[in-house]
Structures are given as structure tokens and as C-alpha cells.
Amino acid sequence: MLHELEAILHVIVNFTIIMLELMGVFIIGVSGIKGFYNYVRHRPEVKLSLAKGLAMALEFKMGSEILRTVVVREWEEIATVAGIIVLRAALAFLIHWEIKEEEKPGHL
């Protein structure tokens, strides 16, 4: 019984990880296309809208990495996942900082 529940948990978690990763990739793609469109149109909000899209995508991708910690079994895998989470968190922090700088009055 316990093994069946564990197998079901693995399936659900792995499916959710894939869905979160796909959502992140989709948001990056849409943000990139929107950013390129704004760039071609010489709109001042290009950098800001692209940064917001990347930040949102990183949140989804970080969620998938956090979920991945549920299914890892070995310390090497845990260290790898932890490293990825730290790097994505640092990127998210830098992007949010950049967004705040862009949103300051008189910056655009």
C-alpha cells in the first residue's frame, strides 16, 4: 500500500514539475516576443515588461525545483537542486531589483 501511494506521489509531482517548467518556458517565449515587438516599436517600457516576464517565469521554474526536492533520493541530487534554486533565486532578486530601478520616477 505504501509503495503504491509513493508511486502515485511521484507521478503527480513529476507531472506538476513538467507543467511548471512548461509554464515558465511559455512565459519566457511570450515575454520575448512582446519585448521584441516593443523594441521594434521603440516603446520605452521594453526593458521593464521583459524583466517582469522573466521574473514571473523564474517564479514558476523555482516552484518546479522546489517540488523536485520531494522526489530526489541522493545527497548529490539534493545539492544540485539546491544550487539551481540558489542561482534562480539570485537571478529573481537581480531582476526584481532591476524592475524597481526601472520603475523609479523619471527613469523612463
Residue pairs with C-beta under 8 A, 6 or more apart in sequence:
9 70
10 71
13 67
13 68
13 70
13 71
14 71
16 64
16 67
17 64
17 67
17 68
18 64
20 60
20 61
20 63
20 64
20 67
21 60
21 61
21 64
23 57
23 60
24 57
24 58
24 60
24 61
24 64
25 57
27 53
27 56
27 57
27 60
28 53
28 54
28 57
30 53
31 49
31 50
31 52
31 53
31 54
31 56
31 57
32 50
32 53
34 49
34 50
34 53
35 46
35 49
35 50
35 53
38 45
38 46
38 49
38 50
39 46
44 108
45 108
47 98
47 102
48 99
48 102
48 103
48 108
51 95
51 98
51 99
51 102
52 99
54 95
55 92
55 95
55 96
55 99
58 88
58 91
58 92
58 95
59 92
61 88
62 85
62 88
62 89
62 92
65 81
65 84
65 85
65 88
66 85
68 81
69 78
69 81
69 82
72 78
72 81
101 107
102 108
